Amino acid sequence: MFSRSINMEYKKTGIHIQCQIPLFVATKMTKFRRSSLFIPSAETFSKASIRWIGYGEHLCVPYWPHSLQRLLLKLLPDSFKDRCVFLYFLGMRKRMMMRDSRKLRPNINHNHTNT
């Protein structure tokens, strides 16, 4: 909605705002290390993204397999999608907290023995 509003505001000045929607992309920040058809590399997604600049609506999905996924996702009820996203991020939070606690545990034991 924010990009749509800005696009409407600046369109008359010749400035077009476009919101590009990615799904999963294999990057160093994600757990996806290998690219595939539905999880492109950052380079592949970037090339698709650049091709879409200036074309289409203010809202677009520049990588065509992501467009297909988005179309299929639109067919699912919002309540189901919300639950799946919630559980996904809840699991991610749990994994991160466990990882962080393992990092702290040796330091706690080490500090405790020195006192």
C-alpha positions, 0 to 999 in steps of 0.5 A, a space after each residue: 500500500 505504501 508503494 502504491 500511494 507513493 506511485 500515485 503521488 509521484 506518477 504525474 512528475 514522471 517518477 514511477 514507484 515499483 514494489 517487487 515481491 521476491 519469494 525465497 532466494 538463495 543468499 548467504 543470509 538465508 538457509 537456502 544455500 543451493 539455487 533451484 527453479 523456485 529458489 533462484 540465486 541472488 544473481 538470477 533473481 537480480 537479473 529478472 528484477 532488473 528486467 522488470 524495472 519500468 514495466 508492469 504495474 507498481 506491484 510485480 513478481 519479477 521472477 516467473 517461477 515466483 509468479 507461479 508460486 504466488 498464483 498458487 498461494 492466492 488459491 489457499 485460504 488466508 487462515 491456512 497461509 497465516 498459520 503456515 507462516 506463523 509456524 515457519 517463523 516460530 520454528 526459525 526462532 526456536 532454532 536460532 534461540 537454541 543456536 544462541 544458547 549453545 554459543 553461550 553455554 561454553 562461555 558460562 561454564 568457562 566463566 563459572 570455573 574461573 571465579 
